[in-house]
Amino acid sequence: MAAQKTVKKELILEKVKSVDAYIRDTRGYLHEHPELSGQEFETAKFIQEEIAQLGLLITKVPGTGFYAVLDTKKPGKTIGLRADIDALPIPESEINLKQKKLHLSKNPGVSHACGHDGHIAILLGTAKILTEWKDQLTGKIVFIFEEGEETNSGIHAMVEALRPLKIDAIYGNHLKSNLETGKLYIREGAIMAGTGTVAFDVIGQGGHASRPDLSINPVFAAANVLTGISIAWNNQRDITKTLTLGITQVQGGETYNVIPNSVYIGGTIRFFDLVEGEKGFSLLRKVSEDIARAHNCSIKFYDKMGIAMGPVVNDTLLTKFTQDVIKEIYPDKVVSNEQYSWYAAETFAKYSELAPTVFTFVGIKNETLGSGAEHHNDRFDMDEDALQYGVGAMVQFAVNILK
């Protein structure tokens, strides 16, 4: 097997500095031209043009996602480096937490309010560096650009497209609004929550409000279902396991004097333990059905009721390796305090079906600049100084794992 040449950390830091202007410009352009999940046509075109300039072939995946492979033509590992490319249906505020933003969306009602523009810039900056070092590396690097992370629209097609590549490890990152610029959160185990959808109807029998005795009122039944669920949630599950229940929708009835046929209840469950998440749904089903039956009502569960995405779980050995090599390049930047684990869900969880995975958080909070607003918020903004740490960490991971 051909030996990979050693790339010193000083050279990596030097190359990261050399692409700094590029990744800032790239992020700025993408921020000003956001596109919704599954509609990232111009975004994908822009990225593909950048990748083509590096001499890499692009493999399109059904939808707008795609990947490109850097093949060193020397035997070795195959690794994946991933970014998501979609934006959100959120009108953007011109002001962050303190001042006017550096870049603003030019697409009304759409904005990169979660940082995916930064993720793309980091991966493109990484691709530029690693492609330049092709002769010094071994194995293959797969640059993954995933459609529709916010809606799960592209992940399943991407996973199936990557399966034949037999990838050995996959690395991803996410900008993090409550983590200071320059900090990198790397921790083994579950670091982002799994999510599931609550969606069911409480079904009764509608009628005139003047004679409730001639109807079966699902409104009262639904109210009791909600009360019963909240009581059971506190008393019938393992309190040592984090499992949140957020009921966000109660919809029923069109006018004041008509008892409706049904009431819809919707919401979400978040969890860090897949088994516990499944138990939570079993509890919801049992309690709602039992209480509805006591009111002579029934329950109709929607097909989407259940777990939608598992938690992001960092592989133990790969995480330890990642912590060690990134500490070599950024000795005082790596943190693992559990407080930075995140209740949001991420499609990156699905890549663990293909290979051991590690997902890192890159801090973007800077109180002086006013960055640090929550994700999915119209005031969300980033400190662009953070991008260099995302690139440096990704390059350092790739170079060292390929050894």
ABEGO torsion letter per residue (X at the ends): XBBBBBBBAAAAAAAAAAAAAAAAAAAAAAAABBBBBGABAAAAAAAAAAAAAAGBBBBBBBEABBBBBBBAGBBEBBBBBBBBABBBBBBBBABBAABBBABBBABBGBBBAAGAAAAAAAAAAAAAAAAAAAAABBEBBBBBBBBGAAAGAAAAAAAAAAAAAGBABBBBBBBBAABBBGBBBBBBEBABBBBBBBBBBBBBBBEBAABAAABBBAAAAAAAAAAAAAAAAAAABBAABBBBBBBABBBBEABAABBBABBBBBEBBBBABAAAAAAAAAAAAAAAAAAAAAAGBBBBBBAABEBABBBBBBBAAAAAAAAAAAAAABAAABBABAAABBABBBAAAAAAAABBBBBBBBBABBAAAGBGBBBGBAABBBBAAAAAAAAAAAAAAAAAAAX
